[in-house]
């Protein structure tokens, strides 16, 4: 199942904070969560920093574990975190045109 996350970081988070936290979570093996494959992990150069993550996961539980890994490790890290099941635009177009 495909999931799309949109996130905005707290403006007090520095690039070094981001790298340190990401490294810690990956070294501990808690992000990406088991059963999750990161297909894309993109960030902007804007301040506050925002970005998107595209993941393929076996279950919603895997996605929740991945999001919780970040929020539990550093409360206040995200100003906004939105996660939703997703599909490619091509697939959505196909479904709508078949209606």
VEXLO-889406 format. One line per 3 residues: their letters; for each residue z, y, x of N, C-alpha, C. Coordinates in steps of 0.2 Angstrom, whole numbers. Each point is the difference from the previous one (the first is absolute). Layout:
<nodes>
A = Z Y X Z Y X Z Y X; ...
</nodes>
This chain:
<nodes>
XXX = 0 -6 4 0 6 -4 0 6 4; -4 5 -1 -1 6 4 5 6 -3; 3 3 5 5 6 -2 -2 6 4
XXX = 1 6 -3 -1 6 3 6 4 0; 2 3 6 6 4 0 -2 7 2; 3 5 -3 -1 7 2 7 2 2
XXX = 0 3 5 7 3 3 0 6 3; 5 4 -1 1 6 3 7 0 4; 0 2 6 6 -1 4 4 7 -1
XXX = 7 -1 1 4 6 0 -2 4 6; -1 7 -1 -2 4 5 4 1 6; 6 -3 0 5 0 6 -1 -6 4
XXX = -5 -4 -2 -1 -6 4 -5 2 5; 1 -2 7 -4 2 5 -5 -6 2; -6 1 3 -4 -5 2 4 -6 4
XXX = 4 2 4 4 -4 4 5 -5 -4; 3 3 -6 4 -3 -4 -5 -6 -4; -6 2 -1 -4 -5 -4 -2 -6 5
XXX = -1 2 6 -2 -5 4 6 -5 2; 6 3 1 6 -4 1 1 -4 -6; 0 2 -6 2 -4 -6 -5 -5 -1
XXX = -7 1 1 -5 -5 -1 1 -5 5; 1 1 6 1 -4 6 6 -5 -2; 5 3 -2 6 -4 -2 -1 -5 -5
XXX = -3 2 -5 -2 -4 -6 -4 -6 2; -5 2 4 -5 -5 2 3 -5 5; 4 2 5 4 -4 4 5 -5 -3
XXX = 3 3 -5 4 -5 -4 -3 -4 -5; -7 1 -1 -4 -5 -4 1 1 -7; 3 6 -2 1 2 -7 -5 4 -4
XXX = -5 3 4 -6 3 -2 -6 -1 4; -5 -2 -2 -1 -2 -7 4 -6 -3; 2 0 -6 4 -5 -3 -4 -7 1
XXX = 3 -5 0 -3 -7 0 -4 0 -7; -6 -3 1 -5 -1 -6 -4 6 -1; 1 5 5 -4 7 -1 -5 1 6
XXX = -6 2 -1 -4 1 5 -2 8 0; 1 4 5 -2 7 -1 -8 0 2; -3 3 -5 -8 0 1 -1 7 3
XXX = 4 5 -2 -1 7 3 6 4 -1; 2 4 6 6 4 0 -2 7 3; -1 5 -4 -3 6 2 5 6 -1
XXX = -1 4 4 5 6 0 -4 6 1; 2 6 -2 -3 6 1 3 4 6; -3 6 2 4 4 5 3 6 -3
XXX = 0 0 -7 3 5 -4 8 0 1; 3 5 -1 7 1 -1 2 2 -6; 4 -3 -5 3 -7 2 -6 -5 0
XXX = 2 -5 4 -5 -6 1 0 -4 -6; -7 -2 -2 -1 -4 -6 -5 -5 2; 0 -6 -4 -5 -5 2 -1 -5 -6
XXX = -4 -5 2 -1 -6 -5 1 -6 4; 2 -5 -3 0 -7 3 -3 -5 -5; -4 -4 2 -4 -5 -4 2 -7 2
XXX = 3 -3 -5 3 -7 2 -3 -5 -5; 0 -6 3 -2 -6 -4 7 -4 0; 2 -2 -6 7 -4 0 -1 -6 -5
XXX = 5 -4 2 0 -6 -4 4 1 -7; 4 5 1 4 2 -6 3 7 0; 2 3 -6 3 6 0 6 0 4
XXX = 4 -5 0 6 0 4 -1 1 7; -6 -2 3 -1 1 7 -1 8 1; -3 3 -5 -2 7 1 7 4 -1
XXX = 4 -2 -4 7 3 -1 4 -1 6; 0 -6 3 3 -1 7 -2 5 5; -7 1 0 -3 4 6 3 8 -2
XXX = -1 2 -6 2 7 -1 8 1 1; 4 -5 -2 7 0 1 2 0 7; -4 -3 4 1 0 8 1 7 2
XXX = -5 4 -1 -1 7 2 6 4 -3; 1 -1 -7 5 5 -3 7 -2 2; 1 -7 1 7 -2 2 2 2 7
XXX = -6 0 4 1 1 8 2 8 1; -3 4 -4 0 7 1 0 4 -7; 6 0 -4 0 3 -6 -3 8 1
XXX = -4 2 -5 -3 6 0 -6 1 4; -2 -6 3 -6 0 4 -6 2 -4; -1 -2 -6 -5 2 -5 2 5 -4
XXX = -4 5 -1 0 5 -5 -3 -3 -7; -5 -3 1 -4 -4 -6 -2 -6 3; 1 -5 -4 -3 -7 1 -2 -3 -7
XXX = -7 -1 0 -3 -3 -6 -4 -6 2; 2 -5 -4 -3 -7 2 -3 -3 -7; -6 -2 1 -3 -3 -7 -5 -5 2
XXX = -1 -5 -4 -5 -5 0 -7 4 0; -5 -3 4 -6 4 0 -6 -5 0; -6 3 0 -6 -4 0 -5 5 4
XXX = -6 -3 2 -5 4 3 -3 4 -6; -3 6 2 -4 4 -5 -6 -4 -2; -3 -4 4 -5 -5 -2 2 -4 -6
XXX = 6 -3 1 2 -5 -5 2 3 -6; 3 6 0 1 4 -6 -6 2 -4; -5 2 4 -7 2 -3 -3 -6 -3
XXX = 0 -6 3 -2 -6 -3 3 -2 -7; 7 1 0 4 -2 -6 -2 5 -5; -1 6 1 -1 5 -5 -7 0 -3
XXX = -5 -2 5 -7 0 -3 -1 -7 -4; 4 -5 1 0 -6 -4 3 1 -7; 3 5 -1 4 1 -7 -5 2 -5
</nodes>
